[in-house]
Amino acid sequence: MNQLSTDDGVVDNRQRWDKKSHFILVCVGYAVGLGNVWRFPYLCYLSGGGAFLIPYFLMLVVCGIPMLLLEFAIGQFVRYGPVGAFARICPIFKGVGVATVTMTFFLTTYYNVIIAWAIFYLFSSFQSELPWASCNHTWNTEDCFSHEDYDELEEGELPPNSTVSASEEFFHHRVLGKTEGIEDMGGMRWELLGCLALAYIAVYFCIFKGVKSSGRVVYVTALFPYFLLVTLMVTGFTLPGAFEGIKFFFLPKWELLLDAQVWKAAAAQNFNSIGIAFGSMIAFASFNDFHNKSIVRDTLTICFTNSLTSILACSVIFSVLGYIAEIQNAPSIGEVVASGPGLVFMVYPAAFPTMVVPQLWAVLFFIMLICLGLDSQFAMVEVVITTITDTFPHWKYLYWDRKEILAAYVCIFTFLCGIPCVMEGGIYFFQLMDWYTCIVSVGFIAFFEVIAVGWFYDARRLSRNIQQMTGVRANYYFVVCWMVLAPLLLLAILIFSIVDYEVVEYGGYSYPAWAECFGWLIALVSIACIPVGAIHAVMTAKGSLRERLISSLKTTLDDERHAAKFMADGGYSAVYDQSKF
């Protein structure tokens, strides 16, 4: 491990990736996660199918790719997690780093619940008949209609209207024990609580040794899902009604492009899936060698892999939705199942009874979901741990300066915070947390992140920093996006989202006013970090109020001195020629 002096005079003994491939696989594993097979199809289904793809890809080109490069460059150059990095780039915006970690922390408290659901399904798959394959169970209602019922129809006979798939009833009634609303949280789902504990144990053993252990784990967790998704896609395309589902996915409803919520969802999906504004990518890049020359190539690889995986996952899920619409005689694909975070657990399993040895495919599929979830979860926990070690080095005595003990603290605390999500009314709490954490908060934080770097630190300066690390400046397109296009697009989406605000729902259930207020409180906890951080930066600076303000707007980094520390390690010198921009 290299040890180099930093600007602060501190020795740089930061952990490094064992191999470059570990960094790529961890980032791909984090970006290509449950967001691709869960959130992307859910938001696409909620937004009318193909209408979601247009703003999604526009946001990817204007915001997603440029902002991922921005985060990689910040992390690799400054060599700190998000809190430390923003405090050095522009002290008045240090609250942006705190906000990213706060939002990531909230996400870790409920994200593992999805893995708990997958573990529950995995255990349920070891039966002679898959429990969601038929309607002959105590949790089924008279409206249940399964693949077996479809096969028993006479030639020319249509399925009854207003039916519910057996897989949807299994999820709502057997797995969740769903109540009528968040007002009635019901009792504890002890089986789910045990599954949640198993999920956290798995996360802990993935990260307890730091980036070296997580780098090796992703060789399995990041690559295995592709084999299964391709297999499920081939199977899905052979099901009756699959073509109608694919058509719903790719053919846009043009009128929905005028809905600000669709654009907000597209922006949120880019940020959630790639990991922008969550601090994870900054933390991961901070473990790179300073002279890593491939951050632009890494950015493009991760973004395109992520998007193609989302399209692949959606092709699978919409082909199965078309099949469910066929057997339910539904008038529209959009009315097949209740759109919500459990969409993946209601749709994919419906295809398994049509396959040879369905138990085998079910087991493989839920192992895949667990792998995808673990990638993202241990990445987010790593951000929280990195922030604690970077920001509070004097707290080492609390965990005896041992990473595995700190990791245990974080896992236990987030496990306790996630318990409400595994109660009978937990799905409503889950949806509330997810909506206000990952849909509402992320847009605000991403906007201030790009403003802090693009305007106050200066996008042109960041381009020169990239040259100091790689020998080549960032393309002028990225500079324009950082300074103009991304801030304008994000600001427009934020304004129209506020004007066209819609309350959160789950399957037609509208949340009471007090629940909405709680949701906004969750959102404001992370957003409020930005102004609080700005006030703290000004108050702790020296001089008059005017001098404090000016000082807080200036970076504490001396670029050439900072980069010079790494020249012997293979860095590049950048000539500061302002006329080139």
C-alpha positions as CSV (number, residue, x, y, z in Angstrom):
1,M,0.0,0.0,0.0
2,N,1.4,3.4,-1.0
3,Q,1.7,6.1,1.7
4,L,1.8,9.6,0.4
5,S,1.4,13.0,2.1
6,T,-1.8,14.8,1.4
7,D,-2.6,18.5,1.6
8,D,-3.4,18.2,5.3
9,G,0.0,16.8,6.0
10,V,-1.7,13.5,6.8
11,V,-0.2,10.3,5.5
12,D,-2.3,8.8,2.7
13,N,-2.7,5.2,3.8
14,R,-6.1,4.8,2.4
15,Q,-7.1,1.3,1.4
16,R,-6.7,0.5,-2.3
17,W,-8.4,-1.9,-4.6
18,D,-6.3,-5.1,-5.1
19,K,-7.0,-5.0,-8.8
20,K,-8.5,-2.5,-11.2
21,S,-11.2,-5.1,-12.1
22,H,-12.4,-5.1,-8.5
23,F,-13.3,-1.4,-8.8
24,I,-15.2,-1.9,-12.1
25,L,-17.1,-5.0,-10.8
26,V,-18.0,-3.3,-7.5
27,C,-19.3,-0.2,-9.4
28,V,-21.2,-2.3,-11.9
29,G,-22.5,-4.5,-9.1
30,Y,-23.7,-1.4,-7.3
31,A,-25.2,0.2,-10.4
32,V,-26.6,-3.0,-11.8
33,G,-28.7,-4.0,-8.9
34,L,-32.2,-4.4,-7.7
35,G,-32.9,-1.0,-9.2
36,N,-32.7,-2.6,-12.7
37,V,-35.0,-5.6,-12.0
38,W,-37.2,-3.9,-9.5
39,R,-37.3,0.0,-9.6
40,F,-36.8,0.4,-13.3
41,P,-39.7,-1.9,-14.4
42,Y,-41.9,-0.5,-11.5
43,L,-41.4,3.2,-12.6
44,C,-41.7,2.2,-16.3
45,Y,-45.0,0.4,-15.6
46,L,-46.2,3.3,-13.4
47,S,-45.3,5.8,-16.2
48,G,-47.1,4.1,-19.0
49,G,-44.3,2.0,-20.5
50,G,-42.4,3.4,-23.4
51,A,-43.1,7.0,-22.4
52,F,-40.6,6.5,-19.6
53,L,-37.7,5.5,-21.9
54,I,-37.5,8.9,-23.7
55,P,-36.8,11.1,-20.6
56,Y,-34.8,8.3,-19.1
57,F,-32.2,8.2,-21.9
58,L,-32.2,12.0,-22.2
59,M,-31.4,12.3,-18.5
60,L,-28.8,9.6,-18.9
61,V,-26.9,11.6,-21.6
62,V,-27.3,15.0,-20.0
63,C,-27.1,14.1,-16.3
64,G,-26.3,10.5,-15.7
65,I,-23.0,10.0,-17.6
66,P,-21.5,13.5,-16.9
67,M,-22.4,13.4,-13.2
68,L,-21.0,9.9,-12.7
69,L,-17.7,11.1,-14.2
70,L,-17.9,14.1,-11.9
71,E,-18.2,11.9,-8.9
72,F,-15.4,9.5,-10.0
73,A,-13.1,12.5,-10.6
74,I,-13.9,14.1,-7.2
75,G,-13.3,10.8,-5.3
76,Q,-10.1,9.9,-7.1
77,F,-8.6,13.3,-7.0
78,V,-9.5,14.4,-3.4
79,R,-9.2,10.9,-2.0
80,Y,-12.0,11.3,0.6
81,G,-15.5,10.0,0.9
82,P,-18.4,12.4,0.0
83,V,-18.4,14.4,3.2
84,G,-14.6,15.1,3.2
85,A,-14.5,15.6,-0.5
86,F,-17.2,18.4,-0.6
87,A,-15.7,20.0,2.5
88,R,-12.5,20.5,0.6
89,I,-13.9,21.3,-2.8
90,C,-16.2,24.1,-1.6
91,P,-16.7,24.4,2.2
92,I,-20.1,26.2,1.9
93,F,-21.4,23.1,0.1
94,K,-20.0,20.5,2.5
95,G,-23.6,19.9,3.5
96,V,-24.1,18.3,0.1
97,G,-21.7,15.5,1.1
98,V,-23.6,15.1,4.4
99,A,-26.9,15.0,2.6
100,T,-25.7,12.2,0.2
101,V,-24.7,10.1,3.2
102,T,-27.9,10.9,5.1
103,M,-30.0,9.8,2.2
104,T,-27.8,6.7,1.7
105,F,-28.3,5.8,5.4
106,F,-32.1,6.1,5.1
107,L,-31.9,3.8,2.0
108,T,-29.9,1.2,3.9
109,T,-32.6,1.0,6.6
110,Y,-35.2,-0.4,4.2
111,Y,-33.3,-1.6,1.1
112,N,-32.3,-4.9,2.8
113,V,-36.0,-5.6,3.2
114,I,-36.1,-6.4,-0.5
115,I,-33.4,-9.0,0.0
116,A,-35.4,-10.4,2.9
117,W,-38.4,-10.8,0.6
118,A,-36.1,-12.6,-1.9
119,I,-34.8,-14.9,0.9
120,F,-38.4,-15.7,1.9
121,Y,-39.3,-16.6,-1.7
122,L,-36.1,-18.7,-1.9
123,F,-37.1,-20.8,1.0
124,S,-40.6,-21.1,-0.4
125,S,-39.2,-22.5,-3.6
126,F,-38.1,-25.7,-2.0
127,Q,-41.5,-27.4,-2.3
128,S,-43.0,-30.0,-4.6
129,E,-45.3,-27.3,-6.0
130,L,-44.5,-23.6,-6.0
131,P,-46.9,-22.0,-3.5
132,W,-47.8,-19.2,-6.0
133,A,-48.6,-21.5,-8.8
134,S,-52.1,-22.3,-7.8
135,C,-55.1,-20.8,-5.9
136,N,-55.6,-23.7,-3.5
137,H,-54.2,-22.1,-0.4
138,T,-55.6,-20.6,2.7
139,W,-54.4,-17.1,1.7
140,N,-56.1,-17.1,-1.7
141,T,-59.4,-15.3,-2.4
142,E,-62.2,-16.0,-4.8
143,D,-60.7,-13.6,-7.3
144,C,-57.5,-15.7,-7.6
145,F,-56.8,-17.0,-11.1
146,S,-53.7,-19.1,-11.8
147,H,-51.9,-20.7,-14.8
148,E,-53.6,-24.0,-13.9
149,D,-57.0,-22.3,-14.2
150,Y,-56.0,-20.9,-17.6
151,D,-55.0,-24.3,-18.9
152,E,-58.4,-25.7,-17.8
153,L,-60.4,-23.3,-20.0
154,E,-62.3,-24.8,-22.9
155,E,-61.3,-23.8,-26.4
156,G,-62.7,-20.4,-27.1
157,E,-63.6,-19.8,-23.4
158,L,-62.4,-16.5,-22.0
159,P,-61.0,-16.0,-18.5
160,P,-63.3,-14.1,-16.1
161,N,-62.8,-10.4,-15.6
162,S,-61.4,-8.7,-12.5
163,T,-59.2,-11.6,-11.4
164,V,-56.0,-11.4,-9.4
165,S,-52.9,-13.5,-10.2
166,A,-51.9,-16.2,-7.8
167,S,-48.4,-14.7,-7.6
168,E,-49.9,-11.3,-6.5
169,E,-52.0,-12.9,-3.8
170,F,-49.0,-14.9,-2.5
171,F,-47.0,-11.7,-2.2
172,H,-49.6,-9.6,-0.5
173,H,-51.3,-12.2,1.7
174,R,-48.7,-14.8,2.4
175,V,-45.4,-12.9,2.4
176,L,-46.5,-9.5,3.6
177,G,-49.8,-10.3,5.4
178,K,-50.7,-6.8,4.1
179,T,-53.2,-4.7,6.2
180,E,-55.6,-2.1,4.8
181,G,-53.3,0.8,5.3
182,I,-50.4,2.4,7.2
183,E,-52.9,3.3,10.0
184,D,-52.9,-0.4,10.9
185,M,-49.3,-1.6,11.1
186,G,-50.5,-5.0,12.5
187,G,-48.2,-7.5,14.1
188,M,-44.6,-8.6,13.3
189,R,-44.0,-10.9,10.4
190,W,-41.5,-13.1,12.3
191,E,-40.5,-15.1,9.2
192,L,-39.6,-11.9,7.4
193,L,-37.8,-10.6,10.4
194,G,-35.6,-13.7,10.4
195,C,-35.0,-13.3,6.7
196,L,-34.0,-9.6,7.3
197,A,-31.5,-10.8,9.9
198,L,-30.0,-13.3,7.5
199,A,-29.7,-10.5,4.9
200,Y,-27.7,-8.4,7.3
201,I,-25.5,-11.2,8.2
202,A,-24.7,-11.7,4.5
203,V,-24.0,-8.0,4.1
204,Y,-21.7,-8.0,7.1
205,F,-19.5,-10.8,5.8
206,C,-19.3,-9.2,2.4
207,I,-17.8,-5.9,3.8
208,F,-16.3,-6.6,7.2
209,K,-12.7,-6.7,5.8
210,G,-13.3,-3.5,3.7
211,V,-12.9,-3.0,0.0
212,K,-10.6,-6.0,-0.4
213,S,-13.3,-8.4,0.7
214,S,-16.1,-6.7,-1.2
215,G,-14.0,-6.6,-4.4
216,R,-13.7,-10.4,-4.4
217,V,-17.4,-11.0,-3.6
218,V,-18.6,-9.2,-6.7
219,Y,-17.0,-11.7,-9.1
220,V,-20.0,-13.9,-8.4
221,T,-22.7,-11.4,-7.4
222,A,-22.2,-9.1,-10.4
223,L,-21.9,-11.7,-13.2
224,F,-24.3,-14.5,-12.3
225,P,-27.5,-12.4,-12.9
226,Y,-26.9,-12.0,-16.6
227,F,-27.1,-15.7,-17.3
228,L,-30.5,-16.0,-15.6
229,L,-32.0,-12.8,-17.1
230,V,-31.2,-14.0,-20.6
231,T,-32.7,-17.4,-19.9
232,L,-35.9,-15.8,-18.4
233,M,-36.1,-13.4,-21.4
234,V,-36.1,-16.4,-23.9
235,T,-38.7,-18.1,-21.8
236,G,-40.9,-15.0,-21.5
237,F,-40.9,-14.4,-25.2
238,T,-42.5,-17.8,-25.8
239,L,-45.5,-17.2,-23.5
240,P,-48.9,-16.3,-24.9
241,G,-49.5,-12.6,-24.9
242,A,-45.8,-11.7,-24.5
243,F,-45.8,-9.6,-27.7
244,E,-48.5,-7.3,-26.2
245,G,-46.4,-6.8,-23.1
246,I,-43.3,-5.9,-25.1
247,K,-45.3,-3.5,-27.2
248,F,-46.6,-1.8,-24.1
249,F,-43.0,-1.4,-23.0
250,F,-41.5,0.1,-26.2
251,L,-44.5,2.1,-27.6
252,P,-44.8,5.4,-25.7
253,K,-47.9,7.1,-24.7
254,W,-46.9,10.6,-26.0
255,E,-49.3,12.5,-23.7
256,L,-47.4,11.2,-20.6
257,L,-44.3,13.2,-21.7
258,L,-46.2,16.3,-20.5
259,D,-46.4,14.8,-17.0
260,A,-43.6,16.2,-14.8
261,Q,-43.8,13.1,-12.6
262,V,-42.6,11.0,-15.5
263,W,-39.5,13.2,-15.9
264,K,-38.9,13.3,-12.2
265,A,-39.1,9.5,-12.1
266,A,-36.7,9.2,-15.0
267,A,-34.2,11.5,-13.3
268,A,-34.6,9.6,-10.0
269,Q,-34.1,6.2,-11.7
270,N,-30.8,7.5,-13.3
271,F,-29.5,8.7,-10.0
272,N,-30.8,5.7,-8.0
273,S,-29.5,3.0,-10.4
274,I,-26.1,4.5,-11.3
275,G,-25.7,5.7,-7.7
276,I,-25.4,9.4,-8.3
277,A,-25.9,11.8,-5.4
278,F,-25.7,8.8,-2.9
279,G,-22.0,9.2,-2.2
280,S,-21.2,5.6,-3.1
281,M,-19.3,6.3,-6.3
282,I,-17.2,9.1,-4.7
283,A,-16.3,6.7,-1.9
284,F,-15.4,3.9,-4.3
285,A,-13.3,6.1,-6.5
286,S,-11.4,7.4,-3.5
287,F,-9.9,3.9,-3.2
288,N,-8.4,4.1,-6.7
289,D,-4.8,4.9,-7.4
290,F,-4.4,8.6,-8.1
291,H,-3.1,7.9,-11.5
292,N,-5.9,5.6,-12.6
293,K,-6.2,6.7,-16.3
294,S,-9.5,5.1,-17.3
295,I,-12.2,6.9,-15.3
296,V,-13.9,8.2,-18.5
297,R,-13.9,4.7,-20.0
298,D,-15.1,3.3,-16.6
299,T,-17.9,5.8,-16.5
300,L,-19.2,4.9,-20.0
301,T,-18.8,1.2,-19.3
302,I,-20.8,1.4,-16.1
303,C,-23.6,3.6,-17.5
304,F,-24.2,1.6,-20.6
305,T,-24.0,-1.7,-18.8
306,N,-26.5,-0.4,-16.3
307,S,-28.9,0.8,-19.0
308,L,-28.7,-2.3,-21.2
309,T,-29.4,-4.4,-18.1
310,S,-32.5,-2.3,-17.3
311,I,-33.8,-2.9,-20.8
312,L,-33.1,-6.6,-20.6
313,A,-34.9,-6.8,-17.2
314,C,-37.9,-4.8,-18.5
315,S,-38.1,-7.1,-21.6
316,V,-38.5,-10.0,-19.3
317,I,-41.0,-8.4,-16.9
318,F,-43.2,-6.9,-19.6
319,S,-43.3,-10.2,-21.6
320,V,-44.6,-11.8,-18.4
321,L,-47.1,-8.9,-17.8
322,G,-48.4,-9.6,-21.3
323,Y,-48.8,-13.2,-20.4
324,I,-50.7,-12.4,-17.1
325,A,-52.9,-10.0,-19.0
326,E,-53.7,-12.8,-21.4
327,I,-54.7,-15.3,-18.8
328,Q,-56.7,-12.7,-16.8
329,N,-58.4,-11.3,-19.9
330,A,-57.3,-7.9,-18.7
331,P,-58.4,-4.9,-20.9
332,S,-54.9,-3.3,-20.6
333,I,-51.4,-4.3,-19.6
334,G,-51.5,-1.3,-17.2
335,E,-54.3,-2.9,-15.2
336,V,-52.7,-6.4,-14.6
337,V,-51.2,-6.0,-11.2
338,A,-50.9,-3.2,-8.6
339,S,-47.9,-1.1,-9.5
340,G,-45.6,-0.9,-6.5
341,P,-42.2,-1.9,-5.2
342,G,-43.3,-5.5,-5.0
343,L,-43.9,-5.6,-8.8
344,V,-40.9,-7.9,-9.4
345,F,-42.2,-10.4,-6.8
346,M,-45.6,-10.5,-8.4
347,V,-44.6,-10.8,-12.1
348,Y,-41.4,-12.8,-12.5
349,P,-42.7,-15.8,-10.4
350,A,-45.8,-16.0,-12.6
351,A,-43.5,-17.3,-15.4
352,F,-41.9,-20.1,-13.4
353,P,-44.9,-22.6,-13.4
354,T,-44.7,-22.6,-17.3
355,M,-41.0,-23.7,-17.2
356,V,-39.5,-27.2,-17.0
357,V,-38.4,-27.9,-13.4
358,P,-39.9,-24.6,-12.1
359,Q,-38.4,-25.0,-8.6
360,L,-34.9,-24.9,-10.1
361,W,-35.6,-21.7,-12.0
362,A,-37.3,-20.1,-9.0
363,V,-34.3,-20.9,-6.7
364,L,-31.8,-19.5,-9.3
365,F,-33.9,-16.4,-9.8
366,F,-34.2,-15.5,-6.1
367,I,-30.5,-16.3,-5.6
368,M,-29.9,-13.7,-8.4
369,L,-32.1,-11.2,-6.7
370,I,-30.2,-11.7,-3.5
371,C,-26.9,-11.3,-5.3
372,L,-28.1,-8.0,-6.9
373,G,-29.4,-6.7,-3.6
374,L,-26.2,-7.6,-1.8
375,D,-24.1,-5.7,-4.3
376,S,-26.0,-2.5,-3.8
377,Q,-26.5,-2.9,0.0
378,F,-22.9,-3.4,0.9
379,A,-21.9,-0.5,-1.3
380,M,-24.3,1.8,0.6
381,V,-23.1,0.4,4.0
382,E,-19.5,1.0,2.8
383,V,-20.4,4.7,2.2
384,V,-21.7,5.1,5.8
385,I,-18.6,3.4,7.2
386,T,-16.2,5.4,5.0
387,T,-17.9,8.6,6.1
388,I,-17.5,7.7,9.8
389,T,-13.8,6.8,9.4
390,D,-13.1,9.9,7.3
391,T,-15.1,12.5,9.3
392,F,-14.7,11.2,12.8
393,P,-11.2,9.7,13.0
394,H,-11.2,10.4,16.8
395,W,-14.1,7.9,17.2
396,K,-11.7,5.0,16.6
397,Y,-11.6,4.2,20.3
398,L,-15.4,3.2,20.1
399,Y,-14.6,0.4,17.7
400,W,-10.9,-0.2,18.6
401,D,-9.8,1.0,15.1
402,R,-11.1,-2.2,13.6
403,K,-13.2,-2.1,10.5
404,E,-15.1,-5.3,11.3
405,I,-16.4,-3.9,14.6
406,L,-17.6,-0.6,13.0
407,A,-19.3,-2.6,10.2
408,A,-21.1,-4.6,12.9
409,Y,-22.3,-1.4,14.6
410,V,-23.7,-0.1,11.3
411,C,-25.4,-3.3,10.3
412,I,-27.0,-3.8,13.7
413,F,-28.3,-0.2,13.8
414,T,-29.7,-0.3,10.3
415,F,-31.3,-3.7,10.9
416,L,-33.2,-2.2,13.9
417,C,-34.3,0.8,11.8
418,G,-35.7,-1.6,9.2
419,I,-38.0,-3.6,11.5
420,P,-41.1,-1.5,10.8
421,C,-40.9,-2.6,7.1
422,V,-41.3,-6.3,8.1
423,M,-44.6,-5.7,10.0
424,E,-47.9,-6.5,8.5
425,G,-48.4,-2.9,7.4
426,G,-44.7,-2.7,6.5
427,I,-45.2,-2.4,2.7
428,Y,-46.9,1.0,3.3
429,F,-44.0,2.2,5.4
430,F,-41.5,0.9,2.9
431,Q,-43.2,2.7,0.0
432,L,-43.3,5.9,2.0
433,M,-39.6,5.8,2.8
434,D,-38.7,4.9,-0.7
435,W,-40.7,7.6,-2.4
436,Y,-39.5,10.5,-0.2
437,T,-35.9,9.2,0.0
438,C,-35.2,8.1,-3.5
439,I,-37.7,10.1,-5.6
440,V,-38.1,13.4,-3.8
441,S,-34.7,14.0,-2.0
442,V,-32.4,12.8,-4.7
443,G,-33.3,15.5,-7.2
444,F,-32.6,18.3,-4.8
445,I,-29.2,16.9,-3.7
446,A,-28.1,16.1,-7.3
447,F,-28.9,19.7,-8.3
448,F,-26.8,21.2,-5.5
449,E,-24.0,18.7,-6.1
450,V,-23.6,19.8,-9.8
451,I,-23.9,23.5,-8.8
452,A,-21.2,23.0,-6.1
453,V,-18.7,21.4,-8.5
454,G,-19.7,23.0,-11.9
455,W,-20.1,26.6,-10.8
456,F,-18.2,27.2,-7.5
457,Y,-15.4,24.7,-7.8
458,D,-15.5,25.3,-11.6
459,A,-16.1,22.6,-14.1
460,R,-13.0,23.7,-16.1
461,R,-10.9,23.2,-13.0
462,L,-12.3,19.7,-12.6
463,S,-11.4,19.0,-16.2
464,R,-7.8,20.0,-15.4
465,N,-7.8,17.8,-12.3
466,I,-8.8,14.9,-14.6
467,Q,-5.8,15.8,-16.8
468,Q,-3.5,15.7,-13.7
469,M,-4.7,12.2,-13.0
470,T,-5.0,10.8,-16.5
471,G,-3.0,13.0,-18.8
472,V,-6.1,14.0,-20.8
473,R,-8.7,16.7,-20.1
474,A,-12.3,15.8,-19.9
475,N,-14.2,16.4,-23.2
476,Y,-15.7,19.8,-23.5
477,Y,-19.2,18.2,-23.7
478,F,-18.8,17.1,-20.0
479,V,-17.8,20.7,-19.0
480,V,-20.9,22.1,-20.7
481,C,-23.1,19.5,-19.0
482,W,-21.6,20.3,-15.6
483,M,-21.9,24.0,-16.0
484,V,-25.2,24.4,-18.0
485,L,-27.2,21.5,-19.2
486,A,-27.4,19.3,-16.1
487,P,-28.2,22.2,-13.7
488,L,-30.9,23.6,-16.0
489,L,-32.6,20.3,-16.6
490,L,-32.5,19.4,-12.9
491,L,-33.9,22.8,-12.0
492,A,-36.7,22.5,-14.5
493,I,-37.7,19.1,-13.2
494,L,-37.7,20.3,-9.6
495,I,-39.9,23.3,-10.4
496,F,-42.4,21.3,-12.4
497,S,-42.4,18.5,-9.9
498,I,-43.4,21.0,-7.2
499,V,-46.0,22.7,-9.4
500,D,-47.4,19.3,-10.4
501,Y,-47.0,17.6,-7.1
502,E,-48.7,14.2,-6.6
503,V,-49.1,12.4,-3.3
504,V,-47.6,9.0,-2.9
505,E,-49.9,5.9,-3.4
506,Y,-49.6,2.2,-3.1
507,G,-51.9,0.1,-5.3
508,G,-54.7,2.7,-5.2
509,Y,-54.3,3.3,-1.5
510,S,-53.8,7.0,-0.6
511,Y,-51.8,7.9,2.4
512,P,-53.3,10.0,5.2
513,A,-52.0,13.6,5.7
514,W,-49.9,12.6,8.8
515,A,-48.0,10.0,6.8
516,E,-47.3,12.5,4.0
517,C,-45.9,14.9,6.6
518,F,-43.7,12.1,8.0
519,G,-42.5,11.4,4.4
520,W,-41.6,15.1,3.9
521,L,-39.8,15.1,7.3
522,I,-37.7,12.2,6.0
523,A,-36.9,14.1,2.8
524,L,-36.1,17.3,4.6
525,V,-33.7,15.6,7.0
526,S,-31.3,15.0,4.1
527,I,-32.1,18.2,2.2
528,A,-31.7,20.4,5.3
529,C,-28.1,19.2,5.6
530,I,-27.2,21.5,2.7
531,P,-28.2,24.9,4.3
532,V,-27.1,23.7,7.7
533,G,-23.7,22.8,6.3
534,A,-23.5,26.2,4.6
535,I,-24.3,28.0,7.8
536,H,-21.7,26.0,9.7
537,A,-19.0,26.7,7.1
538,V,-19.6,30.4,7.4
539,M,-19.8,30.4,11.2
540,T,-16.6,28.5,11.6
541,A,-14.6,30.5,9.1
542,K,-12.4,33.4,10.3
543,G,-12.8,37.2,9.8
544,S,-15.7,39.4,9.2
545,L,-19.0,38.1,7.8
546,R,-18.0,39.1,4.3
547,E,-14.5,37.5,4.6
548,R,-16.1,34.3,6.1
549,L,-18.5,34.1,3.1
550,I,-15.8,34.6,0.6
551,S,-13.6,32.0,2.4
552,S,-16.4,29.5,2.5
553,L,-16.8,29.8,-1.3
554,K,-13.2,29.0,-2.0
555,T,-11.8,25.5,-2.2
556,T,-9.2,24.5,0.4
557,L,-7.4,22.4,-2.2
558,D,-4.1,23.6,-3.8
559,D,-4.4,21.5,-7.0
560,E,-0.8,21.5,-8.1
561,R,0.6,20.9,-4.6
562,H,-2.0,18.2,-4.0
563,A,-1.3,16.5,-7.3
564,A,2.5,16.9,-6.9
565,K,2.4,14.5,-3.9
566,F,1.4,11.7,-6.3
567,M,3.7,12.5,-9.2
568,A,6.2,10.0,-8.1
569,D,3.4,7.5,-8.2
570,G,2.7,8.0,-11.9
571,G,0.6,11.2,-12.0
572,Y,0.5,13.9,-14.6
573,S,1.2,17.6,-14.4
574,A,-1.5,19.9,-15.8
575,V,-0.7,23.3,-17.3
576,Y,-3.3,25.8,-16.1
577,D,-4.1,27.5,-19.4
578,Q,-7.4,29.3,-19.0
579,S,-7.5,30.3,-22.7
580,K,-8.3,26.7,-23.6
581,F,-11.8,27.1,-22.1
